[in-house]
Amino acid sequence: MAMSDMPPPVRLLDQLRNQIRYLHYSIRTEHAYVHWVRAFVRFHGLRHPAELGGADVEAFLAWLATDRNVAVSTHKQALSALLFLYQKVLGLSVRWMEEINRPQRPPRLPVVLSHDEVARVLAALPDEHRLFGQLLYGTGMRLLEGLRLRVKDIEFDRRAIVVREGKGGKDRIVMLPASLDQPLRAQLAAAHALWTADRAAGVAGVQVPNALDRKYPRAPLSWMWFWAFPQATLSDDPRGAGVRRHHQLEQSFQRAFKRAVQAAGLSKPATPHTLRHSFATHLLLGGYDIRTVQELLGHSDVSTTMIYTHVLKLGGGAVRSPVDHLMGWSPERVWPGAAASTPGGRMPPPPPAWPPAGPNAGPNAGPRAEPHPGLPPGSFPALRPGRPPRAREPEAVYAVKPGPPPCFPATPSCTAAAVSAS
């Protein structure tokens, strides 16, 4: 065979894409892995990854962690992309792959909104996004799971919604909120009008999973496969299948939700995923067991769902602070009848007055000054007349010494460049 007759070599990124699609990874995984492999090659001056080794991978990851200051999840994603490149695409399995340090993500508590905060945010959403926000909070679906709903997945008779190919490629069933029955029917009626216009205009149809369009050529054009929340305009298929009708873009709802959070006056970093956290927390507050919440959320392990129990332990008035006794606060002021739920039907007695009076009084006993107006008597001890306040810390802590700020050699980020840049 002549040299001119040989097929051109397959580019590295094309090999990566082909292997990802062969293993049926999602298109978002494909985009992420291609991004990190491209960044890795550019970081090392366009050298082929086959010429690089473990030290080069460690140098790239160290640059991400130190210079770029990426999060732990981003660091792990880049590492997963490079390991996939070497193991699945280049077919290499060397010892340094097992010796690469993997960062551990510290546990974080989710951001949860109260019932009143959820109501304020949903009310602040524009009309075209309010129903979708109510559906996310009412079912606990993830953002993309709600956007990818098909007409066939909403079963009004069973009061159920089938979530297809959720996280991890798993299917599950969630409840259909009774209050959203009529609004969802109206939404499907508007989607049906859009589907009818597409059929009259000869639009190619919607995307269907796998090779279903070859097995059933009319499936992309059928009503049951149409999106429950379609996009108003047509768009190009990301994998080159032509112009199609796509579902609503997640960025549109994310921007609308961010503006709604600001309009509601919330000071929490709430995102659309916060509605899922609030859904799980409010179900547990309502008395539902942890296994039911686990199935509705689609968690494989109950330990993932248990994080919401930590939110319940720390909030909701589960533990009374000792300062409430000191201030003379009672739940009866906010929740009438709360004393009836305590053991014996009585609130704990208030603490004794301080300082003690009588012959056994301590050296600090003496005339007490009047407390701040609005605070109950005896809330805070008063200083004896004529005694000035004293600082607990030595004066050297507050002294300002002339000269440049201290720089400790053991701290990598405390360098001359860092000090001058700040």
Residue pairs with C-beta under 8 A, 6 or more apart in sequence:
10 18
12 37
12 41
12 48
12 49
12 89
13 34
13 37
13 38
15 89
16 33
16 34
16 37
16 84
16 85
16 89
17 30
17 34
19 84
19 88
19 89
20 29
20 30
20 33
20 84
21 30
23 88
27 238
27 239
32 77
32 81
33 80
33 81
33 84
33 85
35 81
36 77
36 78
36 81
36 82
37 49
37 81
37 82
37 85
39 60
39 78
40 49
40 57
40 60
40 78
40 81
40 82
40 85
41 47
41 48
41 49
43 60
43 63
44 52
44 56
44 60
49 82
49 85
49 86
49 90
50 90
50 92
53 94
53 96
54 94
54 96
54 97
54 99
54 100
55 96
57 82
57 96
57 100
58 100
58 101
60 78
60 82
61 75
61 78
61 79
61 100
64 70
64 74
64 75
64 78
65 75
65 103
66 412
70 78
72 103
72 104
72 105
72 106
73 105
75 103
76 102
76 103
76 105
79 100
79 102
83 97
83 100
86 92
86 93
86 94
86 97
87 93
87 97
107 307
109 307
109 310
109 311
109 314
110 274
110 277
110 307
110 308
110 311
111 268
111 269
111 270
111 271
111 274
111 277
112 274
112 277
112 278
112 281
112 308
112 311
112 315
113 121
113 266
113 268
113 270
113 274
113 275
113 278
115 282
117 264
117 266
117 268
118 137
118 275
118 278
120 264
120 265
120 266
121 133
121 257
121 260
121 261
121 264
121 266
121 270
122 130
122 133
122 134
122 137
122 260
123 130
123 264
124 259
124 260
124 261
124 263
124 264
125 133
125 256
125 257
125 260
126 256
129 252
129 253
129 256
129 257
131 180
131 183
131 184
131 187
132 146
132 147
132 229
132 248
132 253
133 253
133 257
133 260
133 272
133 275
134 177
134 179
134 180
134 183
135 141
135 146
135 177
135 180
135 184
136 143
136 146
136 272
136 275
136 276
136 279
137 275
137 278
137 279
138 175
138 177
138 179
138 180
138 279
139 146
139 161
139 174
139 175
139 176
139 177
139 279
139 296
140 174
140 276
140 279
140 280
140 283
140 296
140 297
141 161
141 163
141 174
141 276
142 166
142 167
142 273
142 276
143 250
143 253
143 254
143 272
143 273
144 250
145 163
145 166
145 167
146 229
147 227
147 229
147 247
147 248
147 250
147 253
148 164
148 165
148 227
148 247
149 161
149 227
149 228
149 229
150 164
150 224
150 225
150 226
150 227
150 228
151 188
151 191
151 223
151 224
151 225
151 226
151 227
151 228
152 224
152 225
153 161
153 162
153 163
153 164
153 228
154 161
154 176
154 184
154 188
154 228
155 161
155 162
155 176
156 176
156 181
156 184
156 185
158 176
159 175
159 176
159 178
160 173
160 174
160 175
160 176
161 173
161 174
161 175
161 176
162 171
162 172
162 173
163 171
163 172
163 173
163 174
163 298
164 171
165 171
165 209
166 172
166 298
167 298
168 298
168 300
170 298
170 300
172 295
172 296
172 298
174 296
175 296
176 184
184 228
187 228
187 229
188 228
191 226
191 227
191 228
191 229
191 230
192 223
192 226
194 230
194 232
194 245
195 223
195 226
195 230
198 205
198 245
199 221
203 234
203 243
203 244
203 245
204 220
204 241
204 242
204 243
204 244
205 219
205 220
205 221
205 225
205 244
205 245
206 220
206 225
206 226
206 227
206 230
206 244
206 245
206 246
207 220
207 237
207 241
207 244
207 246
208 219
208 220
208 225
212 219
213 219
213 220
219 225
220 244
226 245
227 245
227 246
227 247
227 248
229 247
229 248
230 245
230 246
230 247
230 248
231 245
231 246
231 247
231 248
231 249
234 243
234 244
234 245
234 246
235 243
235 244
235 245
235 246
236 242
236 243
236 244
237 243
237 244
237 246
250 272
253 272
254 271
254 272
257 270
257 271
257 272
258 271
261 268
261 270
268 274
276 297
277 308
280 293
280 296
280 297
280 305
280 308
281 308
281 311
281 312
283 292
283 293
283 296
284 290
284 293
284 308
284 309
284 312
285 312
285 316
290 302
290 305
290 306
290 309
291 302
293 305
293 308
294 302
294 304
294 305
297 304
297 305
299 305
312 318
313 319
317 331
325 348
325 350
325 351
326 351
326 379
327 375
327 376
327 379
328 350
328 376
328 379
330 338
330 339
330 347
331 338
331 339
331 347
332 338
332 339
332 347
339 345
339 346
339 347
342 348
353 378
354 378
354 381
355 361
355 362
355 364
355 365
355 366
355 381
356 362
356 365
357 365
364 381
364 384
366 384
366 385
367 384
367 385
368 381
368 382
369 382
369 383
371 377
371 378
371 379
371 380
371 382
372 379
372 380
383 389
391 398
404 419
405 419
407 414
407 415
407 416
407 419
408 414
